[in-house]
């Protein structure tokens, strides 16, 4: 834009141009995404069976006897990282309830009904599954994004690496028209391997963490995202009623695959309604009449009070000027 101004013989400095751009609504919604976001971590949970995460993922259809297993489910203790996985033939709430009850009622399993159970809003966690958990006094927390069940999601990724390597090895011994779909028999083997393998954030294996937790000791985990700025009570607080735009997830606004022309920030302006401050965690902000999820500081863009909808202003004065500005401004953005 500075080059375009020079060609038009305007003497605007770079600081003046940046200040002008930051007040344009069109520029605000297309601003670049932040390079670093200080996400919150699950490192404030210290005890076994305090918080569990659960999630399901589709898998290759593996036929065992008369059953065809289509999904893998997992329950993971957040503090110790101990997990139990199971296979599902469908994603009905009744089958999910039976799988959860079987794990929690097993006397040889350290997992029992937790204080809080974090899941996504899938139908498999509704109905009978929800009724079962509520009957044992479990608080169900629904995640508003995949980051809310990130520990369970990561567990699926680790299992898929193991299962798909096994399938690829078996494919070498099969005709080219056949593909191995076996993964069900490896569930228990993978559980034992994982629960005996040290994890990075707690610096011990889940089985060791369980033994430590059963003695009443706290499990201290490192944050999953290193702190590159002040957090918690040392963080600069945005006051309530501040007008902001929130960062959009890829393809959140338009749906489908993300396109280069999609907005990075919400076209609608919201006000900060409330915030949550915890020690060693970034401040989480809730928006008034905004999305259900919370946002950290990097996911919010403060909107100046003198923000201008320039195209609307030009359209009132001169439609031709509006068309010309739209073309010039688009070229400058590219």
C-alpha positions in Angstrom: 0.0 0.0 0.0 2.9 2.4 0.7 4.2 1.8 -2.9 0.7 2.5 -4.2 0.6 5.8 -2.2 4.0 6.8 -3.6 2.8 6.2 -7.2 -0.2 8.3 -6.5 2.2 11.0 -5.1 1.0 10.8 -1.5 3.6 11.3 1.2 2.0 8.9 3.8 4.5 7.3 6.2 4.4 3.6 6.9 3.2 4.3 10.5 0.3 6.4 9.2 -0.7 3.6 6.7 -0.5 0.9 9.4 -2.6 3.0 11.8 -5.2 3.6 9.0 -5.3 0.0 8.0 -5.9 -1.2 11.6 -9.1 0.9 11.7 -10.5 -0.7 8.6 -13.0 -3.5 9.3 -12.1 -5.3 6.0 -8.4 -5.4 7.0 -9.2 -6.6 10.6 -11.1 -9.7 9.5 -8.3 -10.7 7.1 -5.4 -10.1 9.4 -2.8 -12.9 9.6 -3.3 -15.6 12.2 -1.0 -15.3 15.3 2.2 -17.4 15.0 2.0 -18.5 18.6 -1.0 -19.1 20.8 -0.6 -19.7 24.6 -3.2 -22.4 25.0 -4.3 -23.6 28.4 -2.9 -27.0 29.6 -4.4 -29.8 31.8 -1.6 -29.5 34.3 -3.7 -28.3 37.2 -5.1 -31.8 37.8 -3.1 -33.8 40.3 -5.1 -36.9 41.4 -6.2 -40.2 40.0 -9.9 -40.4 38.9 -10.3 -36.6 39.3 -10.9 -36.0 35.6 -11.3 -38.4 32.7 -11.4 -37.7 29.0 -13.2 -40.0 26.5 -13.4 -40.0 22.7 -14.2 -42.3 19.8 -12.6 -42.5 16.3 -13.6 -44.5 13.2 -11.4 -47.4 12.3 -11.2 -49.9 9.4 -14.1 -52.4 9.7 -12.5 -55.4 11.5 -14.6 -58.6 11.4 -14.0 -60.9 14.4 -16.2 -64.0 14.4 -19.7 -62.5 13.8 -18.9 -59.0 15.1 -17.7 -56.1 12.9 -15.8 -53.5 14.9 -16.0 -50.1 13.4 -14.9 -47.7 16.1 -12.2 -47.4 18.8 -13.1 -45.7 22.1 -10.8 -44.7 24.9 -11.1 -43.5 28.5 -8.0 -41.6 29.7 -7.2 -40.3 33.2 -5.9 -36.8 32.8 -3.5 -36.8 35.8 -1.8 -40.2 35.4 -2.3 -40.6 31.6 -3.5 -44.2 32.3 -5.9 -45.3 29.6 -8.3 -48.1 28.7 -9.4 -48.6 25.2 -12.3 -50.6 23.8 -13.9 -51.5 20.4 -17.4 -50.6 19.3 -19.6 -52.0 16.5 -21.7 -48.8 16.4 -21.8 -45.5 18.1 -25.1 -45.9 20.0 -25.3 -44.6 23.6 -26.4 -48.0 24.9 -23.2 -49.7 23.7 -21.0 -46.8 24.9 -22.7 -47.1 28.4 -22.0 -50.8 28.6 -18.3 -50.3 27.6 -17.9 -47.6 30.2 -19.6 -49.6 32.9 -17.5 -52.6 32.2 -14.3 -50.6 32.7 -15.3 -48.8 35.8 -16.8 -51.9 37.5 -13.6 -53.9 37.0 -12.0 -54.3 40.4 -8.6 -54.9 38.8 -8.7 -51.6 36.9 -7.5 -48.5 38.7 -10.0 -46.3 36.8 -13.3 -45.7 38.6 -16.1 -43.2 38.1 -14.4 -39.8 38.1 -15.5 -36.4 39.5 -15.5 -34.9 36.0 -16.0 -36.7 32.6 -14.9 -34.6 29.6 -16.4 -35.6 26.2 -17.4 -34.0 22.9 -21.1 -33.5 22.0 -21.4 -36.8 20.1 -24.6 -38.7 20.3 -22.8 -41.8 21.8 -22.4 -39.8 25.1 -26.1 -38.9 25.3 -29.1 -41.0 26.5 -28.1 -44.1 28.4 -24.5 -43.1 28.7 -25.3 -39.8 30.3 -27.9 -41.4 32.6 -25.3 -43.9 33.8 -22.7 -41.3 34.6 -25.2 -39.0 36.3 -26.4 -41.9 38.5 -22.9 -42.1 40.0 -22.7 -38.4 40.6 -20.3 -37.8 37.7 -20.1 -34.2 36.4 -20.2 -34.3 32.6 -18.3 -31.5 30.8 -18.9 -31.1 27.1 -15.9 -29.9 25.1 -16.6 -27.1 22.7 -13.6 -27.9 20.4 -11.2 -30.8 19.8 -8.7 -29.1 22.1 -11.0 -29.9 25.0 -10.4 -33.6 24.5 -6.8 -33.3 23.2 -5.4 -35.9 25.5 -7.9 -38.6 24.3 -7.4 -37.4 20.7 -3.6 -37.8 20.9 -4.1 -41.3 22.3 -6.0 -42.2 19.1 -3.1 -40.9 17.0 -0.6 -43.0 18.8 -2.7 -46.2 18.5 -3.3 -45.6 14.8 0.5 -45.4 14.2 0.8 -48.8 15.8 -2.2 -50.4 14.2 -1.6 -49.1 10.6 2.1 -50.2 10.7 0.9 -53.7 11.6 -1.6 -53.6 8.7 1.0 -52.4 6.3 3.3 -55.3 7.3 0.5 -57.8 6.8 -0.3 -56.3 3.3 3.0 -57.6 2.0 1.7 -61.2 2.5 -1.7 -60.6 0.9 -2.8 -60.3 -2.8 -2.7 -56.8 -4.2 -6.5 -56.7 -4.2 -6.7 -57.4 -0.4 -6.0 -55.1 2.5 -5.5 -55.9 6.1 -8.1 -54.4 8.5 -7.0 -56.1 11.7 -6.7 -53.9 14.7 -9.1 -55.3 17.4 -6.6 -57.9 18.6 -4.0 -55.3 19.2 -6.1 -53.2 21.6 -5.0 -54.9 24.9 -1.3 -55.2 23.7 -1.2 -51.5 22.9 -2.8 -50.6 26.3 -0.1 -52.6 28.1 2.7 -51.1 26.1 1.4 -47.5 26.5 0.7 -47.8 30.3 4.3 -49.1 30.8 6.0 -46.4 28.7 7.2 -43.1 30.3 5.3 -40.1 29.0 7.0 -36.7 28.3 4.9 -34.4 30.5 4.7 -36.4 33.7 8.2 -37.9 33.3 7.0 -41.4 34.3 4.9 -44.3 32.9 1.1 -44.2 33.6 1.5 -47.4 35.8 4.1 -45.7 37.9 1.9 -42.6 38.2 -1.0 -44.8 39.3 1.1 -46.4 42.1 2.2 -42.9 43.2 -1.4 -41.6 43.1 -2.7 -44.5 45.1 -0.3 -43.5 47.9 -2.0 -40.1 48.0 0.9 -38.2 46.2 0.2 -35.5 43.6 1.1 -36.1 40.0 2.8 -32.9 38.7 2.7 -32.5 34.9 4.5 -29.9 32.8 2.4 -27.6 30.6 1.8 -28.9 27.1 2.5 -25.4 25.7 5.6 -23.7 27.1 4.9 -20.3 28.6 6.4 -17.6 26.4 4.6 -14.7 28.2 3.2 -14.0 31.7 0.2 -16.1 32.5 -2.3 -16.3 35.4 -2.3 -13.4 37.9 0.8 -11.9 36.1 -1.0 -11.6 32.8 -2.4 -8.3 31.6 -6.2 -8.5 31.9 -8.6 -7.3 29.2 -11.4 -5.5 31.0 -15.0 -6.6 30.5 -17.1 -5.0 27.7 -14.0 -4.6 25.6 -15.0 -5.0 21.9 -13.1 -7.8 20.2 -13.1 -10.1 17.2 -12.3 -13.8 17.8 -10.0 -16.0 15.8 -11.9 -18.4 13.5 -11.0 -22.1 13.2 -10.0 -23.1 9.6 -13.2 -23.2 7.4 -15.4 -22.4 10.5 -17.2 -19.5 8.8 -17.8 -20.9 5.3 -17.7 -24.7 6.1 -16.0 -27.3 4.0 -12.3 -27.0 3.0 -10.5 -23.9 4.0 -10.0 -21.4 1.1 -7.3 -18.7 0.9 -10.0 -16.0 0.8 -11.7 -17.1 4.0 -11.6 -14.7 7.0 -9.2 -15.3 9.8 -11.2 -13.3 12.3 -14.9 -13.1 13.0 -16.8 -10.5 10.9 -19.1 -9.9 14.0 -17.8 -7.8 16.9 -18.4 -9.2 20.4 -17.8 -7.8 23.9 -16.0 -9.6 26.7 -18.5 -11.0 29.1 -16.4 -12.8 31.8 -13.0 -14.3 32.4 -11.4 -17.1 34.4 -8.0 -16.6 36.1 -6.0 -19.6 37.3 -2.4 -19.8 38.5 0.0 -20.9 35.8 -2.7 -20.9 33.2 -3.5 -18.2 30.6 -6.6 -16.1 31.2 -9.7 -17.6 29.5 -12.3 -15.1 28.2 -16.0 -15.7 27.4 -17.8 -13.5 24.9 -21.3 -12.1 25.3 -23.6 -13.9 22.9 -20.6 -15.4 21.3 -19.4 -19.0 20.8 -19.6 -21.5 23.7 -15.9 -21.9 23.9 -13.4 -19.7 25.8 -10.5 -17.8 24.2 -7.0 -16.9 25.3 -5.5 -13.4 24.6 -3.9 -14.4 21.3 -7.3 -15.5 19.9 -8.9 -12.0 20.5 -8.3 -8.9 18.4 -9.2 -5.6 20.1 -11.5 -3.5 17.8 -10.7 0.2 17.9 -13.7 2.4 18.7 -13.2 4.4 15.5 -13.2 1.4 13.2 -14.4 2.4 9.7 -16.6 0.4 7.2 -14.9 2.3 4.4 -16.7 0.7 1.4 -20.1 1.6 2.9 -18.9 5.2 3.4 -17.6 5.4 -0.2 -20.8 3.8 -1.6 -22.9 6.6 -0.1 -20.7 9.3 -1.7 -19.6 7.8 -5.0 -20.3 4.3 -6.3 -17.5 4.6 -8.8 -15.0 5.5 -6.1 -16.2 2.5 -4.1 -15.5 0.1 -7.0 -12.1 1.6 -7.7 -11.1 1.4 -4.0 -12.2 -2.2 -3.8 -9.9 -3.1 -6.7 -6.9 -1.2 -5.3 -7.4 -2.5 -1.8 -7.6 -6.1 -3.0 -4.4 -5.7 -5.0 -2.6 -4.2 -1.9 -3.7 -7.2 0.2 -2.3 -9.7 -2.2 
